[in-house]
């Protein structure tokens, strides 16, 4: 993807005796103001049995239509909510985007695919109701952090015409869960809870389950553009996950940009120490990728 505000330089990291070129972003322009013109909390976007599925909305004042960001929180599929770290990004993007930040059902009470089903439900609801909050349902981006990055990537690679979006941003997303478990030498407790596994062993049952829910296994040519944002010092989700996912997407003809955060660990709260402008870079990539509002 060619953009006037985007300059490319190659940074090389040696991993397992190989050198990998990385895309680094340099953006011109003034910072976006981190202010919202309107907000509303705990809107019901669906029900799952007796559980109410809730989201928060924030965005600029005015009629719009504004591009839409649907944000999905992290927490290892077992913890976290829409008011956690992801809320800081929603607050920032709310200056120019209509932002919806969602809760979803958590493991171990709810196993796969409950959390994934909830994200799909949220996509359908946002596309149907975005205009009521000043958003443009024709310009929707999925943004997810950590486990949320896994879920938005899954939503993209498994999408139908009904749930297709215009862009995807994965923030330190685990995209090949079998490879990640091999790196650890076991299945993490979070994934055991998500998949209902009784041990941390990497037997064939576990491997089959991990492959089934790995976005990297379902890459196809008709996917929307991706932006992957990942700290090179991440010890929870290896930076190499995003390198390999980018390679697979590009090999399939899918546009995928990578924003590496030099030395940054997994927690989003530490990312500004590595790159104080990373939120601005995400916002500018989204605006360029989603484009202006179509004419009526």
N, C-alpha and C positions, 0 to 999 in steps of 0.2 A: 504494500500500500504506500502510495506516494503522497506526502502531505507537505505543504510549504513550510509549516512550523516545525517539521520533524527532520532532524539531521541524524544520520547514521554513522556510528563509529564501531569498529570491531574491537572487542575486548576478549582476550583468550584465557580460558581457564583449563588447566590440565586436570583431567579426571580419568583415572584408570588408563593412564598413558595415552590419552587422546586430547586433542585441542578442539574447543568448541567456540564458534563465533557467537557473540551475543549482541543483541540490539540494545543500544542505550539511547535514551530520549533526552533531547535538549529542546526546551520550549521557550519561545519568546512570548512577550505580552505581560500584562499586569496580573497579579494573583486574583483569583475569584474570591469574593467576599463570602465568609462562612455565616450567612444569615438566611433565615427562612421567612417568607411572607405569611405562611399559614401552616397549621399543623393540627392533626387530630389523632388521638390514640385509641387503641383497642377497637378497631373496626372489624366486624366479623366477616371473614371472606369465605367461610365454609364451616361445615360440621363433619366430624368423624365419630359416629356413634353419639355419645353424650358430650364429647369434647367440642368446644367452640374454638375454631382456628382464627387467630387474631393477627392484625397488622396495624402498624402506625403509618401515617402519611404526613409528609412535610413537603413544602415547595414554595416557589415564589408567589408573590401577590400578582394579581392580574388575570386576565381571561385565558392566556396561553394561545394555542396549545404548546406545552413544553415537552421536551423529550422526557422519557420515563425511565427511572432506575428502580428495579426490583431487587432489594438487598436481602441476602440470606446469611444468618449469623453462623459463627463457628461454635466449637465446644465439643468436638469429638463425637458427635451424634448422640451424646448422653447428657450434655449440660448446655448452658448458654440460652440467651433469648435476644429478642429484638432490641433490648435496651443496653446491650453490652457494647463491645468495641466497635461493632459495625455501625452503631448509632452515630459515632463521630463522623464517619464518612457520609452518612445520610444527612447530617447537619450541614456538612460542607457542600455537598452536591445540591442541597435544597436551595441554594442561591439561584440555580439555573435549571434544575430538573425537578419534576414531580417525583418524589421518592416514596416508595412503599417498602417498609421493613417488616418482615414476617416472622412469626413463630411457627414451629412445626412440632409434631409429636416426636418424643425422644425415647431412645432405648435406655434400659432394657424393657421398660413397660411396653413399648411399641417397637417391634422389630421391623427390619426391612421387609416390604417397601413403604412403610407408613410415612417416613419422612420425605421420601421421594414423591409419593402420591400427593402429599400436602403442597410441595413446591409446584407440581403440575396444576393443582387446584388454584394456587395463588396466581400462576401465569394466566389461567383462563379468566379468573376474576378481575385481574388488573386490566387485561385487554378489553374486558366488557365494561369496566367502570372507570377507567383512567380519565375519560373526558369529564366526569363529574367533579374531578379534583384538578382540573386544568391540564391534565396530561394528554399526550397524543398516543393513542393505542397503536398507531402505525410506526412508532419509534420507541420500542421497548428494549431495554438492555437488562440482562441478568447479571448480578454481581454477587459473588459469594466468597466468604473468607474461610479457609481451612476446611472443615467438614462441609461448610456451606459452599465452598468452592467446588468440592466434589459433587454436591447436589446440583448446582447450576450447570456444571459440565455434563452430568448425567441427563439433566433436563434437555440440554441442547442436543446431545447425540441421540437421544431417544425421542426427539420431538416429532410431532405430526404437524400438519398445516394449521391445526387449531392452536397448538402451543409453541409454534415457531416464534422466535424473537429476532431482533435486528443486530444484536451484539452480545458478547459474553465476556465478563471480566472475572478471572480466577485469581484470588488473592491467596498465595501459598496453598494451592489446591492439591490434595492427594488424588492422582489420576490413574495410577497403576497400583492397586492395593496388594496384589500378589507380590510384585517386586518390592514394595515397601516392607511387607512382612518378611520377605527373604533377607532384606537388609537388617532387620531387627533380630532375625533368627527365631521369630515366633509371631503369633497373631496377637496384636495388642488387646488389652482388656476392652477397649472401646469397640473394636471390631467383633470381638467375641459377643459382646452384649447386643450389637446391631444385628448380627447374623444368627444369634442363638447357638453359638458353639460352646461345647462343654469343656474345652481345653485350649491351650495356646499352641498346640501342635499343628504343623503345616502338613497335615495329611491330605489325601485327595479330596475329601469332602470340603475341607477348609479352602483348598486351592480353587475348587470349582465355584464356591460361593464368592470368593474374592475376585475371580475373573468375571463373574456374572455382573458385579456391580462396579467394575472398573471402566470409566469413560474411554480410556485409551483403547479398549477392545472393540469399541463400536464407532470408531471414526469413519465418516463417509464424506463424499465430496460436496454435498449440498449444505454444509453447516454454515452458520453465520460467522463473521469475523470474531477472533478471540484476542484478548489481551491477557497475558499472564504476568503477574507481579509477584516476585519471590525474592526473599533474602538469601544471599549466598552463604550466610552463616546459620541457616535454619537447621536445627538438629531434630526437630519434630517431624517435619515433612521435608525430605531431602530436596535441595535445589535441583538436583538432577532429574527429579520427577517432571518439572516444567520443561527442562531441556528436551527430554525425550518426547513429551507430549507435543511440544512445538514441532519437533521433527516429524512426528506421525501426521499431524494436521497438515503441515506444508506438503508432505509427500502425497497427501490425498487432494491437494489443490485448494486447501482451506487457508485463508489469510490468518496468520497468527503472529502477533508481535509479543516480544518479551521485554519486560522492564525489570532488570536485576537490581536489587538493592544491596550494594557492596557491604558485606560483613553483617548484614541485618539478621537478627534471630527471628523466631517464629511469631512472637507477640506483636500485633499491629501497633501497640502503644510505643514500641521502640523504633518504628520505621522512619520517623521523621529525623532521627539522629543520623541515619544513613543518607536520606534524601528529603530535605525539608519541603520539596516541591512535588512529592510523589502524588499527592491528591490532585494537584493542579494538572499533572500529566495525565492522570486517569480521566479527569473531566474533559480535557481537550481531545483526547483520543475518542471518547464517547461522542462528543459533539461532531467531530469530523466523520466518524464512522456512521452515526445515525443520520447525519445530514440535516438540512433545514426542514422546517415544516412543509409538507407538500401543499400545493395549491388546492383549494376546495374543488 
